[in-house]
């Protein structure tokens, strides 16, 4: 949410961008966590626009994870390789409750992130990094 705006105004602005065929990106568990716990805004936007939710995740080959932060932010090292991963699109089923959608999305995000991390660790070992 932009500073000084309430959530409904910000959601309306994001919906207008999607209607104009622009893309938006949200930290759906942010800005203060907890990690992998979705906030309702992304579901409301997806419901209203019919746009999918796509989880985006990244890893770094040499980056360092800040374990003191709630989100365990990864800082890439100089000249590091950054790998981006995208989940399959999740289209909101309007027959489900917000709680049911939230549970499905949180499970999807958690599984996707753990799978990416597993693959990333194998790649690091194979590449000797």
Secondary structure, 3 states (H helix, E strand, C coil): CCCCCCHHHHHHHHHHHHHCCCCCCCCCCCCCCCCCCCCCHHHHHHHHHCCCECCEEEEECCCEECCCCCCCCEECCCCCCEEEEECCCECCCCCCCHHHHHHHHHHHHHHHHHHHHHHHHHHHHHHCC
